Each structure stands twice: as structure tokens, then as C-alpha cells.
């Protein structure tokens, strides 16, 4: 289930959503894009939509010929924050099987977050408790699903430190994580051919997905 980005104010439905369908379907992986609601300061709305999407897919798993135990989540930018929120906040029985995070917002710490995403999700002046609750590097534990993270080092929108801190937390808790940091690419490259490292990126993602299929968690 893919969650496009857009700073929690809109959705990049194509290069961070629909355009990925061919890649996943070619590997025999069912693929859906979630058009989640914008929070406008109500942080419960996007999360509720992800919960509902996972519930819907699990209820129709037999009909749709998917494994209810192998539903993963993918998110880009603010969608990566929502994906990692579900991966760290959901009850163990409801967690995704894996998470693919493209240049994700991870923290709500003002020093490192994307300001628009923080403001749109949590409001103008969120409490420290709320800030910490949605700083997902703090929510990683021994049940957090395996993660694949990619950033470009020259990302000026979401600091790559978001990915680095999440990977460090995964490592600290003994959870499987792959972190790719390419020298250039900026922010929001998604499935665009203009990303100069797209071929390498796809090869790495191929291997990672194959590892999941063979139990290489």
C-alpha cells in the first residue's frame, strides 16, 4: 500500500503512487495507492485512513489473492512519515510486514523535520508530548518491521538525517534495515527517470524484496 507525499497538504499521486504499479506488478506483488485525507491539524485522520486500508485488504485477502500476513507499506516524504508512523504506532498484529521509505519525514523535531508537514499534521504549536509521539525514530522497538530507506544527500527539503536517525534506531533495536544515500537527486524523485541513480536504486530494491520473499528478514 503506497502513501504518496505532499507535505500533508496534497498528494503526489503519480510518481510517488500510480507510476510504481508496473514495477511491483511485474514482481507479482499486488499494489494499491491510498488517497488519504489531509489532516489540517487533526493528526488522527491520515492514520485512520491507513488503518482502514489495511483492514480492507485483510478482509478481502482471499478474494484479491493476497497474503494478509505479507502486506507492506511504502511512503514518500510526508507519506513516508505516515508509513513509519503506522509501522511504529500500530498494534503488533496490525503492523505492516515491511516498510519502504523514500526520502521520508521521520522526526517532528523542529531542527530536522519538514516544517510544512509538521505544521499541517500537528498544528502551529504542538506540545512536546505530541512532537515526541510523532517523532518516529523514538517509536522504534523490537517489533518494528524491516525497513528500506533511500535519500539523496543533497535533499534540501527533508534532511537526510531523518533517514539516518531512523536507521540508527532500527539498528539499536536489532531490526533489519537497508539505508541508501546517493550523492545527488534532491527531493521527490520517486519513480522519475530523471533520477540519475534510478537503475542502482531499483537493483537494490529488487534484492531487498527478494530477501523478504526468501525469509531474509
Secondary structure as UniProt FT lines:
FT   STRAND          2..3
FT   TURN            7..9
FT   TURN            13..17
FT   HELIX           18..20
FT   HELIX           21..25
FT   TURN            26..28
FT   TURN            40..41
FT   HELIX           44..59
FT   HELIX           61..64
FT   TURN            68..69
FT   STRAND          73..76
FT   HELIX           78..89
FT   HELIX           92..94
FT   STRAND          98..102
FT   TURN            110..112
FT   HELIX           115..122
FT   TURN            124..125
FT   HELIX           128..133
FT   HELIX           136..138
FT   TURN            142..143
FT   STRAND          146..152
FT   TURN            153..154
FT   HELIX           161..172
FT   TURN            173..174
FT   STRAND          177..182
FT   TURN            190..191
FT   TURN            193..194
FT   TURN            196..197
FT   HELIX           198..213
FT   TURN            214..215
//
